[in-house]
Amino acid sequence: MEITIPEAIKQPRQVVKRLRDAYPGKEFTLDGRPVGDLGEVPAQFEYGQ
């Protein structure tokens, strides 16, 4: 299966945009931070800002 780089990053970029829209103030960058940001979201709800 062949895939181009633009095709490969299209879906993650869409996911990041949706997460940014849903949780303003979190960056959800594609450099590995999404995992940390995803962990911070439930912690923020549990423990406040």
N, C-alpha and C positions, 0 to 999 in steps of 0.2 A: 504494500500500500504506500503510495507516494502522497506526501502532503507538503505544502509550502509553508514557510514560516508565517506569513500573514494569516493563512488559514488556521494554523496551529494556535496562534495567540488570540484569535477572534473570540472564541468562547470564554476564555478566562477574563478577557477585557470586559466582556458584557457582564460577567458575574461580578467583577469588581465595581463596575458602574452601578449595578443594582444594589450592591451592599453599601456603597457610598450614599446612594439616594435614601436607603432605608435607615442608615445609622450615621447621620451627619457628625462630623468631628473625628471620625475614624478614617484613616487614609486608605486602608486596604490596597496597598501597593503590590505589584507582582514580584517583588524581590524577596519574598519569604515572610513578609510582615502579615499577610492575610491570616496565617495560622495564629499568630499572637493577637491580632485584632479580633479574630473570631472568638478567642478565649476571653478577651476583655469584655465583649458584649454581654454575655450572661453574668459575668462578675459585676458589671456595672448595674445591671438590674437587681442583683442580689444584695449588693453592698452600697449602692448609690454612687454618685459621681465623685 
